Amino acid sequence: MIQITAADEELFATVLAATRLGRADAIVERLSEQYEKDWQNPLAGFPYALSMVAKMQVTWANEAVDEGQALASYSEIIESLGDLLYGEPDHWLGRYLRVRIRTMMMPPDHLDHPRFVTDERARAADDARELIERQAGDDWRPWFACPYLLAARLAWESDGRDPAEVARLVATAAARPASAVPFRALGGILSEGFVWYDSQPDLPERGTARRLARALFAGQRAVRAAAAPAAAS
């Protein structure tokens, strides 16, 4: 597979910082222009998509976002990642981000667009399964645990909820070697599935997921905060 690189981490961290300072637009626009010029190269759109994800990560957390603009950004990211994966289906971070966007940024009970949400989450579940299958052909990396947690969330929130399948996904991820994920900025989104899982008191294997999160993402503030109540009790 095409694995996460130091360049991916650097770009993501740069756009996060620039967004917080109100200076990200120029970076995103430059990457968009590069994408348009080199559209025949499937990898050309990935830096643009990654910069859009980083910008969305900050703006959605800190601002009241216009729904129309948010949906346009969402669609632009999905389209760019689709172009990437059509040409490079083994791009790990590109496929993970597409699963993550469809899982974490679109609530399952969105009343305004229920059919759209249902279809998007079904696509996310298929994508998560495919990513898990594709990464099985490569040497295990610590971040390979992450799609299992997104798949577990999608399985838990589906109409045909199967707690045994949710537990199996978490236990399978936890059965593989766990060491710290070396990408601090990207770790913020790679750890989201674990943080969500820890916030749900009725989920099976919750303690297993928490221990795995601490092994993979001990430096992430959200993971430490999620673990703090358990340590205090």
MARTOR-400241 format. One line per 2 residues: for each residue x, y, z of N, C-alpha, C, CB. Coordinates in nm, 3 decimals. Glycine has a CB too. Example, Ala and Ser with C-alpha at 12.3 -4.5 7.8 and 13.67 -1.06 7.14 Angstrom:
1.319:-0.569:0.780:1.230:-0.450:0.780:1.320:-0.330:0.780:1.131:-0.447:0.905  1.285:-0.225:0.708:1.367:-0.106:0.714:1.290:0.003:0.787:1.408:-0.060:0.572
//
This chain:
0.083:-0.119:0.000:0.000:0.000:0.000:0.087:0.126:0.000:-0.094:0.000:0.122  0.028:0.236:-0.042:0.093:0.367:-0.029:0.066:0.415:0.113:0.042:0.472:-0.138
0.169:0.421:0.195:0.151:0.449:0.336:0.159:0.600:0.366:0.256:0.374:0.418  0.121:0.637:0.487:0.133:0.775:0.532:0.280:0.815:0.529:0.074:0.792:0.676
0.306:0.937:0.486:0.443:0.987:0.478:0.463:1.108:0.569:0.478:1.023:0.333  0.589:1.140:0.590:0.622:1.260:0.667:0.570:1.385:0.596:0.775:1.271:0.688
0.566:1.383:0.463:0.513:1.497:0.387:0.364:1.516:0.412:0.539:1.478:0.237  0.291:1.405:0.424:0.148:1.414:0.458:0.129:1.481:0.594:0.083:1.273:0.458
0.207:1.436:0.690:0.199:1.492:0.824:0.234:1.640:0.825:0.292:1.416:0.918  0.339:1.677:0.752:0.382:1.817:0.749:0.275:1.907:0.686:0.514:1.830:0.673
0.217:1.862:0.574:0.114:1.942:0.509:-0.008:1.958:0.599:0.073:1.879:0.375  -0.050:1.849:0.661:-0.168:1.855:0.747:-0.144:1.950:0.864:-0.204:1.715:0.798
-0.028:1.938:0.928:0.005:2.027:1.040:0.012:2.172:0.996:0.137:1.986:1.104  0.067:2.197:0.878:0.080:2.334:0.827:-0.057:2.397:0.804:0.161:2.336:0.696
-0.149:2.322:0.742:-0.281:2.377:0.713:-0.363:2.393:0.841:-0.356:2.286:0.613  -0.347:2.303:0.935:-0.414:2.322:1.065:-0.373:2.454:1.128:-0.381:2.205:1.160
-0.241:2.478:1.132:-0.190:2.600:1.193:-0.234:2.723:1.115:-0.037:2.596:1.202  -0.227:2.715:0.983:-0.267:2.829:0.900:-0.415:2.860:0.915:-0.234:2.802:0.754
-0.498:2.758:0.928:-0.642:2.780:0.945:-0.669:2.852:1.076:-0.718:2.647:0.942  -0.601:2.814:1.181:-0.621:2.879:1.311:-0.579:3.026:1.305:-0.542:2.806:1.420
-0.487:3.059:1.215:-0.441:3.198:1.199:-0.518:3.272:1.090:-0.293:3.200:1.169  -0.613:3.204:1.027:-0.689:3.266:0.920:-0.611:3.280:0.790:-0.736:3.400:0.963
-0.512:3.194:0.767:-0.426:3.207:0.651:-0.423:3.082:0.563:-0.287:3.238:0.695  -0.521:2.997:0.575:-0.517:2.871:0.502:-0.566:2.882:0.359:-0.600:2.768:0.575
-0.647:2.983:0.329:-0.709:2.990:0.196:-0.607:2.990:0.084:-0.795:3.114:0.186  -0.497:3.063:0.101:-0.396:3.070:-0.005:-0.332:2.934:-0.030:-0.287:3.173:0.032
-0.309:2.858:0.076:-0.250:2.725:0.061:-0.345:2.632:-0.013:-0.213:2.665:0.198  -0.471:2.632:0.030:-0.571:2.545:-0.031:-0.591:2.581:-0.178:-0.705:2.553:0.044
-0.594:2.711:-0.207:-0.612:2.756:-0.345:-0.495:2.714:-0.434:-0.630:2.908:-0.350  -0.373:2.725:-0.381:-0.256:2.685:-0.459:-0.260:2.536:-0.490:-0.127:2.720:-0.384
-0.298:2.455:-0.392:-0.305:2.311:-0.412:-0.418:2.274:-0.508:-0.325:2.239:-0.279  -0.527:2.351:-0.505:-0.636:2.330:-0.599:-0.589:2.357:-0.742:-0.756:2.421:-0.564
-0.512:2.463:-0.760:-0.461:2.497:-0.894:-0.366:2.388:-0.944:-0.389:2.634:-0.892  -0.283:2.336:-0.856:-0.193:2.227:-0.895:-0.272:2.104:-0.937:-0.097:2.192:-0.780
-0.378:2.076:-0.864:-0.466:1.962:-0.895:-0.528:1.979:-1.034:-0.578:1.949:-0.788  -0.575:2.099:-1.065:-0.637:2.125:-1.195:-0.536:2.113:-1.310:-0.700:2.263:-1.196
-0.414:2.157:-1.286:-0.312:2.151:-1.391:-0.266:2.007:-1.419:-0.192:2.236:-1.351  -0.264:1.925:-1.315:-0.209:1.790:-1.327:-0.317:1.685:-1.301:-0.093:1.770:-1.228
-0.437:1.711:-1.354:-0.552:1.627:-1.320:-0.538:1.483:-1.368:-0.677:1.687:-1.379  -0.450:1.457:-1.467:-0.432:1.320:-1.515:-0.351:1.234:-1.419:-0.365:1.323:-1.650
-0.282:1.296:-1.326:-0.205:1.225:-1.225:-0.296:1.199:-1.105:-0.078:1.306:-1.182  -0.330:1.073:-1.075:-0.425:1.046:-0.967:-0.376:1.094:-0.830:-0.452:0.899:-0.960
-0.243:1.107:-0.813:-0.191:1.152:-0.685:-0.197:1.304:-0.668:-0.048:1.105:-0.668  -0.223:1.376:-0.777:-0.217:1.521:-0.771:-0.325:1.581:-0.683:-0.228:1.579:-0.910
-0.438:1.515:-0.674:-0.547:1.570:-0.595:-0.536:1.544:-0.446:-0.675:1.516:-0.643  -0.446:1.454:-0.406:-0.443:1.420:-0.264:-0.399:1.536:-0.174:-0.351:1.304:-0.244
-0.292:1.610:-0.206:-0.258:1.724:-0.119:-0.372:1.824:-0.106:-0.135:1.795:-0.173  -0.446:1.846:-0.213:-0.561:1.936:-0.206:-0.667:1.880:-0.113:-0.620:1.959:-0.345
-0.701:1.753:-0.129:-0.802:1.692:-0.042:-0.757:1.694:0.104:-0.830:1.547:-0.086  -0.630:1.664:0.128:-0.578:1.662:0.265:-0.584:1.802:0.327:-0.434:1.609:0.268
-0.553:1.904:0.247:-0.560:2.041:0.299:-0.704:2.081:0.331:-0.499:2.141:0.197  -0.798:2.034:0.250:-0.939:2.063:0.276:-0.986:1.995:0.405:-1.026:2.016:0.157
-0.940:1.873:0.427:-0.976:1.803:0.550:-0.920:1.878:0.672:-0.922:1.656:0.548  -0.796:1.922:0.662:-0.735:1.995:0.773:-0.810:2.125:0.802:-0.588:2.026:0.742
-0.845:2.197:0.698:-0.920:2.322:0.716:-1.056:2.294:0.778:-0.936:2.394:0.581  -1.124:2.193:0.730:-1.255:2.157:0.785:-1.245:2.116:0.932:-1.317:2.043:0.703
-1.135:2.049:0.966:-1.116:2.003:1.104:-1.122:2.120:1.202:-0.982:1.930:1.118  -1.065:2.233:1.164:-1.061:2.350:1.251:-1.191:2.430:1.242:-0.943:2.440:1.216
-1.237:2.456:1.120:-1.353:2.545:1.105:-1.480:2.481:1.158:-1.372:2.581:0.958  -1.497:2.352:1.139:-1.618:2.287:1.188:-1.619:2.281:1.340:-1.630:2.146:1.129
-1.502:2.279:1.400:-1.495:2.272:1.546:-1.518:2.407:1.612:-1.361:2.216:1.590  -1.484:2.516:1.542:-1.481:2.647:1.606:-1.582:2.748:1.554:-1.346:2.704:1.591
-1.653:2.715:1.447:-1.743:2.813:1.387:-1.880:2.754:1.361:-1.683:2.867:1.258  -1.978:2.843:1.351:-2.110:2.804:1.303:-2.100:2.795:1.151:-2.223:2.904:1.349
-2.105:2.675:1.096:-2.079:2.653:0.954:-2.209:2.656:0.876:-2.006:2.521:0.932  -2.210:2.731:0.766:-2.325:2.733:0.677:-2.342:2.593:0.617:-2.307:2.840:0.564
-2.464:2.539:0.624:-2.485:2.401:0.582:-2.456:2.381:0.435:-2.627:2.358:0.613  -2.496:2.476:0.351:-2.470:2.464:0.209:-2.322:2.463:0.177:-2.536:2.575:0.135
-2.247:2.552:0.243:-2.102:2.556:0.222:-2.036:2.429:0.275:-2.042:2.680:0.290  -2.084:2.381:0.389:-2.027:2.260:0.447:-2.049:2.141:0.355:-2.087:2.232:0.585
-2.169:2.130:0.297:-2.197:2.019:0.207:-2.113:2.029:0.080:-2.346:2.016:0.171  -2.090:2.152:0.032:-2.005:2.171:-0.086:-1.862:2.126:-0.057:-2.007:2.318:-0.132
-1.808:2.163:0.060:-1.674:2.120:0.097:-1.666:1.969:0.111:-1.630:2.187:0.228  -1.767:1.913:0.174:-1.776:1.767:0.191:-1.771:1.699:0.054:-1.906:1.728:0.266
-1.853:1.746:-0.039:-1.860:1.686:-0.172:-1.729:1.701:-0.247:-1.974:1.748:-0.253  -1.663:1.816:-0.231:-1.536:1.841:-0.298:-1.429:1.744:-0.249:-1.490:1.986:-0.277
-1.426:1.720:-0.119:-1.328:1.627:-0.062:-1.356:1.485:-0.111:-1.331:1.632:0.092  -1.482:1.444:-0.105:-1.517:1.309:-0.149:-1.483:1.288:-0.296:-1.666:1.282:-0.125
-1.511:1.389:-0.378:-1.480:1.378:-0.521:-1.329:1.369:-0.545:-1.538:1.499:-0.598  -1.252:1.450:-0.475:-1.106:1.449:-0.492:-1.047:1.315:-0.448:-1.042:1.564:-0.413
-1.096:1.263:-0.337:-1.048:1.134:-0.290:-1.093:1.022:-0.383:-1.097:1.106:-0.147  -1.210:1.037:-0.442:-1.255:0.938:-0.540:-1.163:0.933:-0.661:-1.396:0.968:-0.583
-1.120:1.051:-0.709:-1.026:1.055:-0.821:-0.895:0.985:-0.783:-0.998:1.202:-0.863  -0.848:1.012:-0.662:-0.725:0.950:-0.615:-0.739:0.798:-0.613:-0.689:1.001:-0.475
-0.845:0.749:-0.551:-0.860:0.605:-0.529:-0.895:0.529:-0.657:-0.966:0.579:-0.424  -0.950:0.600:-0.755:-0.974:0.537:-0.884:-0.841:0.498:-0.949:-1.055:0.631:-0.977
-0.743:0.586:-0.937:-0.612:0.559:-0.995:-0.516:0.487:-0.903:-0.550:0.685:-1.039  -0.531:0.510:-0.771:-0.441:0.451:-0.671:-0.526:0.388:-0.560:-0.343:0.558:-0.612
-0.588:0.273:-0.586:-0.680:0.214:-0.487:-0.614:0.171:-0.357:-0.747:0.097:-0.547  -0.480:0.158:-0.357:-0.409:0.117:-0.236:-0.350:0.235:-0.158:-0.297:0.021:-0.273
-0.404:0.355:-0.180:-0.356:0.471:-0.104:-0.422:0.469:0.033:-0.387:0.606:-0.181  -0.345:0.432:0.137:-0.406:0.406:0.268:-0.475:0.530:0.325:-0.300:0.357:0.366
-0.404:0.641:0.334:-0.460:0.759:0.399:-0.577:0.815:0.319:-0.352:0.866:0.418  -0.568:0.811:0.186:-0.679:0.858:0.106:-0.806:0.779:0.131:-0.644:0.852:-0.041
-0.795:0.647:0.138:-0.914:0.566:0.164:-0.962:0.584:0.307:-0.885:0.418:0.136  -0.869:0.593:0.401:-0.910:0.614:0.540:-0.985:0.747:0.555:-0.788:0.611:0.634
-0.935:0.852:0.492:-1.000:0.982:0.503:-1.140:0.978:0.444:-0.917:1.089:0.434  -1.159:0.904:0.337:-1.293:0.896:0.279:-1.388:0.824:0.374:-1.289:0.824:0.144
-1.341:0.718:0.438:-1.423:0.651:0.540:-1.450:0.746:0.655:-1.353:0.524:0.591  -1.347:0.812:0.701:-1.358:0.900:0.818:-1.454:1.017:0.792:-1.221:0.954:0.856
-1.445:1.080:0.675:-1.533:1.192:0.644:-1.678:1.146:0.644:-1.497:1.254:0.508  -1.705:1.033:0.581:-1.842:0.984:0.572:-1.895:0.934:0.707:-1.851:0.872:0.470
-1.805:0.891:0.795:-1.847:0.838:0.926:-1.858:0.947:1.032:-1.749:0.732:0.972  -1.754:1.032:1.043:-1.746:1.126:1.155:-1.812:1.259:1.126:-1.602:1.149:1.190
-1.823:1.299:1.001:-1.873:1.432:0.969:-2.020:1.434:0.929:-1.791:1.492:0.860  -2.084:1.317:0.927:-2.222:1.310:0.885:-2.301:1.230:0.988:-2.234:1.247:0.744
-2.376:1.296:1.078:-2.448:1.223:1.182:-2.552:1.129:1.123:-2.514:1.321:1.279  -2.570:1.010:1.183:-2.661:0.912:1.125:-2.807:0.954:1.129:-2.647:0.782:1.196
-2.843:1.050:1.214:-2.983:1.093:1.227:-3.006:1.231:1.166:-3.024:1.094:1.374  -2.928:1.268:1.065:-2.942:1.398:0.999:-3.082:1.406:0.937:-2.831:1.419:0.889
-3.168:1.491:0.993:-3.308:1.493:0.954:-3.331:1.555:0.818:-3.389:1.566:1.057  -3.242:1.644:0.775:-3.264:1.714:0.648:-3.232:1.629:0.526:-3.181:1.840:0.644
-3.139:1.536:0.540:-3.097:1.456:0.424:-3.085:1.309:0.463:-2.961:1.509:0.369  -3.193:1.244:0.507:-3.180:1.107:0.559:-3.135:1.005:0.456:-3.312:1.063:0.616
-3.183:1.015:0.331:-3.144:0.918:0.229:-2.997:0.934:0.193:-3.232:0.934:0.104  -2.953:1.058:0.182:-2.813:1.086:0.151:-2.723:1.029:0.260:-2.790:1.238:0.137
-2.759:1.052:0.385:-2.678:1.003:0.497:-2.672:0.851:0.497:-2.733:1.054:0.631  -2.785:0.787:0.476:-2.789:0.640:0.473:-2.697:0.586:0.365:-2.932:0.590:0.451
-2.705:0.646:0.246:-2.621:0.600:0.134:-2.474:0.624:0.162:-2.662:0.671:0.005  -2.440:0.741:0.217:-2.300:0.773:0.246:-2.241:0.679:0.351:-2.288:0.917:0.292
-2.317:0.648:0.452:-2.265:0.560:0.557:-2.254:0.416:0.508:-2.355:0.565:0.681  -2.340:0.375:0.415:-2.326:0.243:0.354:-2.197:0.237:0.271:-2.449:0.209:0.265
-2.169:0.346:0.199:-2.044:0.352:0.123:-1.923:0.349:0.218:-2.040:0.480:0.036  -1.935:0.419:0.331:-1.826:0.420:0.429:-1.800:0.279:0.483:-1.858:0.516:0.545
-1.906:0.205:0.511:-1.890:0.069:0.563:-1.820:-0.020:0.460:-2.027:0.009:0.600  -1.860:-0.006:0.333:-1.795:-0.084:0.227:-1.647:-0.045:0.214:-1.867:-0.063:0.092
-1.620:0.085:0.222:-1.483:0.135:0.210:-1.396:0.086:0.327:-1.482:0.290:0.204  -1.454:0.086:0.447:-1.378:0.039:0.563:-1.342:-0.108:0.549:-1.459:0.062:0.693
-1.438:-0.187:0.503:-1.410:-0.329:0.481:-1.300:-0.347:0.376:-1.537:-0.404:0.437  -1.307:-0.268:0.269:-1.206:-0.280:0.164:-1.069:-0.238:0.215:-1.245:-0.196:0.043
-1.063:-0.133:0.294:-0.935:-0.089:0.348:-0.875:-0.196:0.438:-0.950:0.043:0.425  -0.957:-0.256:0.522:-0.909:-0.363:0.611:-0.856:-0.480:0.529:-1.021:-0.410:0.706
-0.926:-0.514:0.421:-0.881:-0.624:0.335:-0.751:-0.589:0.263:-0.989:-0.659:0.233  -0.741:-0.468:0.211:-0.622:-0.429:0.137:-0.500:-0.419:0.228:-0.644:-0.295:0.067
-0.516:-0.364:0.348:-0.400:-0.348:0.435:-0.351:-0.483:0.489:-0.435:-0.254:0.551  -0.437:-0.585:0.482:-0.396:-0.718:0.529:-0.282:-0.776:0.445:-0.515:-0.813:0.528
-0.264:-0.723:0.324:-0.156:-0.771:0.240:-0.023:-0.701:0.264:-0.193:-0.755:0.099  -0.018:-0.611:0.360:0.104:-0.535:0.388:0.148:-0.564:0.532:0.080:-0.382:0.367
0.271:-0.527:0.562:0.318:-0.539:0.701:0.232:-0.451:0.791:0.468:-0.501:0.713  0.202:-0.500:0.909:0.115:-0.426:1.002:0.180:-0.297:1.048:0.080:-0.513:1.123
0.105:-0.189:1.040:0.144:-0.060:1.097:0.048:-0.028:1.211:0.144:0.053:0.988  0.091:0.050:1.310:0.001:0.076:1.423:-0.129:0.145:1.381:0.071:0.161:1.527
-0.124:0.230:1.277:-0.246:0.300:1.236:-0.344:0.210:1.162:-0.210:0.418:1.147  -0.303:0.086:1.132:-0.396:-0.008:1.069:-0.512:-0.043:1.162:-0.322:-0.135:1.026
-0.497:-0.016:1.291:-0.609:-0.041:1.384:-0.724:0.056:1.362:-0.560:-0.031:1.529  -0.696:0.172:1.307:-0.796:0.279:1.302:-0.920:0.246:1.219:-0.733:0.402:1.247
-0.907:0.187:1.099:-1.031:0.156:1.026:-1.119:0.054:1.096:-0.997:0.105:0.889  -1.062:-0.029:1.181:-1.145:-0.123:1.257:-1.240:-0.048:1.349:-1.057:-0.220:1.338
-1.193:0.062:1.409:-1.278:0.138:1.500:-1.387:0.212:1.425:-1.194:0.238:1.580  -1.356:0.265:1.307:-1.461:0.328:1.227:-1.562:0.224:1.179:-1.400:0.402:1.107
-1.512:0.107:1.139:-1.604:0.000:1.099:-1.693:-0.042:1.215:-1.525:-0.121:1.046  -1.636:-0.044:1.336:-1.716:-0.080:1.454:-1.825:0.023:1.480:-1.625:-0.094:1.577
-1.792:0.150:1.465:-1.893:0.254:1.484:-2.005:0.239:1.381:-1.830:0.394:1.474  -1.968:0.220:1.256:-2.069:0.206:1.151:-2.157:0.084:1.177:-2.002:0.194:1.013
-2.097:-0.025:1.224:-2.176:-0.144:1.255:-2.270:-0.120:1.372:-2.083:-0.262:1.285  -2.223:-0.044:1.471:-2.305:-0.016:1.589:-2.422:0.076:1.555:-2.219:0.048:1.699
-2.400:0.170:1.466:-2.504:0.268:1.433:-2.593:0.225:1.316:-2.440:0.399:1.400  -2.568:0.107:1.261:-2.649:0.060:1.149:-2.783:0.008:1.198:-2.574:-0.050:1.070
-2.877:-0.003:1.107:-3.010:-0.053:1.142:-3.004:-0.197:1.191:-3.104:-0.042:1.023  -2.914:-0.275:1.134:-2.901:-0.415:1.176:-2.790:-0.433:1.277:-2.877:-0.504:1.056
-2.792:-0.357:1.385:-2.684:-0.358:1.484:-2.650:-0.499:1.530:-2.723:-0.272:1.604  -2.522:-0.530:1.528:-2.474:-0.662:1.571:-2.361:-0.642:1.671:-2.426:-0.747:1.448
-2.391:-0.644:1.802:-2.287:-0.621:1.902:-2.171:-0.719:1.892:-2.346:-0.629:2.041  -2.198:-0.842:1.850:-2.091:-0.940:1.838:-1.992:-0.899:1.729:-2.148:-1.078:1.808
-2.040:-0.843:1.619:-1.952:-0.797:1.513:-1.871:-0.676:1.558:-2.034:-0.762:1.387  -1.935:-0.586:1.633:-1.864:-0.470:1.687:-1.750:-0.516:1.778:-1.960:-0.378:1.765
-1.780:-0.610:1.867:-1.678:-0.662:1.958:-1.566:-0.731:1.881:-1.740:-0.759:2.058  -1.601:-0.805:1.775:-1.500:-0.875:1.696:-1.404:-0.778:1.630:-1.568:-0.962:1.589
-1.457:-0.669:1.576:-1.372:-0.571:1.509:-1.271:-0.510:1.606:-1.457:-0.461:1.447  -1.318:-0.473:1.725:-1.228:-0.412:1.823:-1.124:-0.514:1.871:-1.308:-0.358:1.943
-1.170:-0.635:1.900:-1.077:-0.737:1.949:-0.973:-0.773:1.843:-1.154:-0.863:1.991  -1.013:-0.775:1.716:-0.918:-0.805:1.609:-0.810:-0.698:1.599:-0.992:-0.818:1.475
-0.850:-0.572:1.609:-0.752:-0.463:1.606:-0.657:-0.473:1.725:-0.823:-0.326:1.606  -0.711:-0.505:1.841:-0.630:-0.510:1.962:-0.537:-0.630:1.967:-0.719:-0.512:2.083
-0.563:-0.729:1.885:-0.480:-0.850:1.885:-0.349:-0.831:1.811:-0.556:-0.964:1.824  -0.335:-0.722:1.736:-0.214:-0.697:1.659:-0.118:-0.609:1.740:-0.248:-0.630:1.524
0.010:-0.605:1.701:0.107:-0.524:1.777:0.065:-0.377:1.783:0.246:-0.536:1.713  0.078:-0.319:1.900:0.038:-0.178:1.919:0.158:-0.098:1.966:-0.078:-0.167:2.021
0.189:0.007:1.893:0.293:0.101:1.933:0.248:0.240:1.894:0.431:0.066:1.867  0.316:0.341:1.942:0.272:0.479:1.921:0.270:0.514:1.772:0.362:0.576:1.997
0.160:0.574:1.729:0.150:0.626:1.593:0.238:0.751:1.586:0.001:0.659:1.554  0.332:0.757:1.491:0.432:0.864:1.495:0.388:0.996:1.431:0.555:0.817:1.426
0.261:1.010:1.398:0.214:1.131:1.332:0.124:1.209:1.428:0.137:1.096:1.201  0.178:1.316:1.483:0.106:1.389:1.587:-0.016:1.465:1.533:0.199:1.486:1.657
0.003:1.539:1.423:-0.108:1.617:1.368:-0.216:1.525:1.311:-0.058:1.713:1.258  -0.177:1.431:1.227:-0.273:1.337:1.172:-0.332:1.247:1.280:-0.209:1.252:1.065
-0.260:1.231:1.390:-0.313:1.151:1.500:-0.444:1.206:1.555:-0.212:1.144:1.611  -0.466:1.337:1.536:-0.591:1.396:1.582:-0.712:1.337:1.513:-0.589:1.543:1.560
-0.699:1.304:1.383:-0.813:1.243:1.315:-0.804:1.090:1.316:-0.820:1.292:1.171  -0.684:1.036:1.322:-0.672:0.891:1.330:-0.729:0.837:1.461:-0.527:0.850:1.315
-0.725:0.917:1.565:-0.771:0.872:1.697:-0.920:0.897:1.721:-0.692:0.941:1.806  -0.988:0.964:1.629:-1.127:1.002:1.653:-1.219:0.883:1.678:-1.179:1.080:1.536
-1.198:0.774:1.604:-1.282:0.657:1.624:-1.270:0.602:1.765:-1.247:0.550:1.525  -1.150:0.607:1.821:-1.128:0.559:1.958:-1.195:0.651:2.059:-0.977:0.548:1.988
-1.182:0.780:2.038:-1.242:0.877:2.131:-1.394:0.861:2.131:-1.203:1.022:2.094  -1.452:0.848:2.013:-1.597:0.827:2.006:-1.635:0.699:2.079:-1.646:0.822:1.859
-1.561:0.593:2.053:-1.593:0.463:2.114:-1.592:0.472:2.266:-1.494:0.356:2.066  -1.495:0.543:2.318:-1.484:0.554:2.464:-1.599:0.634:2.523:-1.353:0.618:2.501
-1.664:0.717:2.443:-1.774:0.801:2.494:-1.907:0.728:2.499:-1.788:0.924:2.408  -1.911:0.603:2.450:-2.036:0.529:2.443:-2.037:0.419:2.550:-2.056:0.467:2.301
-2.111:0.437:2.659:-2.100:0.343:2.771:-2.153:0.204:2.743:-2.172:0.398:2.887  -2.236:0.186:2.641:-2.297:0.055:2.617:-2.222:-0.032:2.517:-2.437:0.073:2.569
-2.111:0.017:2.464:-2.041:-0.058:2.361:-1.961:-0.175:2.419:-1.949:0.034:2.285  -1.958:-0.287:2.347:-1.875:-0.399:2.393:-1.726:-0.370:2.373:-1.913:-0.528:2.320
-1.642:-0.434:2.452:-1.496:-0.421:2.440:-1.450:-0.276:2.456:-1.448:-0.475:2.305  -1.523:-0.199:2.536:-1.487:-0.059:2.554:-1.352:-0.045:2.622:-1.594:0.014:2.634
-1.328:-0.127:2.723:-1.198:-0.122:2.791:-1.084:-0.161:2.698:-1.199:-0.214:2.913  -1.110:-0.258:2.612:-1.008:-0.298:2.514:-0.974:-0.183:2.421:-1.057:-0.420:2.433
-1.078:-0.115:2.372:-1.057:-0.001:2.283:-0.981:0.110:2.353:-1.191:0.052:2.231  -1.010:0.133:2.482:-0.942:0.239:2.557:-0.795:0.207:2.574:-1.008:0.258:2.694
-0.765:0.082:2.607:-0.624:0.044:2.625:-0.547:0.056:2.493:-0.613:-0.101:2.679  -0.611:0.018:2.384:-0.547:0.029:2.254:-0.524:0.176:2.217:-0.631:-0.040:2.146
-0.622:0.259:2.244:-0.608:0.402:2.216:-0.489:0.461:2.291:-0.736:0.477:2.253  -0.473:0.424:2.415:-0.363:0.478:2.495:-0.227:0.430:2.444:-0.381:0.439:2.643
-0.224:0.309:2.390:-0.099:0.258:2.333:-0.064:0.330:2.203:-0.110:0.108:2.310  -0.166:0.361:2.123:-0.142:0.421:1.992:-0.129:0.572:1.998:-0.255:0.385:1.898
-0.207:0.637:2.087:-0.223:0.782:2.083:-0.207:0.847:2.220:-0.357:0.817:2.025  -0.108:0.803:2.296:-0.089:0.857:2.431:-0.065:1.007:2.430:0.026:0.786:2.499
-0.012:1.060:2.320:0.017:1.203:2.313:-0.100:1.289:2.271:0.128:1.227:2.220  -0.214:1.228:2.237:-0.330:1.304:2.192:-0.415:1.348:2.312:-0.415:1.220:2.095
-0.441:1.477:2.320:-0.515:1.532:2.434:-0.652:1.467:2.450:-0.530:1.682:2.417  -0.722:1.446:2.339:-0.857:1.391:2.347:-0.854:1.248:2.402:-0.925:1.392:2.209
-0.753:1.172:2.367:-0.740:1.036:2.419:-0.709:1.039:2.568:-0.630:0.958:2.343  -0.621:1.128:2.610:-0.590:1.139:2.753:-0.713:1.182:2.832:-0.475:1.239:2.775
-0.790:1.274:2.777:-0.910:1.321:2.845:-1.012:1.211:2.858:-0.971:1.439:2.772  -1.025:1.128:2.754:-1.122:1.018:2.760:-1.081:0.914:2.863:-1.135:0.951:2.623
-0.950:0.894:2.879:-0.902:0.794:2.974:-0.903:0.844:3.117:-0.763:0.751:2.938  -0.903:0.975:3.138:-0.892:1.031:3.273:-1.004:0.987:3.367:-0.891:1.180:3.266
-1.132:0.986:3.326:-1.236:0.943:3.418:-1.218:0.799:3.464:-1.371:0.958:3.354  -1.171:0.713:3.372:-1.149:0.573:3.410:-1.038:0.561:3.512:-1.117:0.488:3.288
-0.934:0.641:3.496:-0.822:0.634:3.590:-0.864:0.686:3.727:-0.702:0.714:3.537  -0.957:0.782:3.728:-0.998:0.841:3.855:-1.096:0.754:3.932:-1.059:0.977:3.830
-1.168:0.667:3.858:-1.273:0.586:3.924:-1.214:0.465:3.993:-1.377:0.542:3.823
//
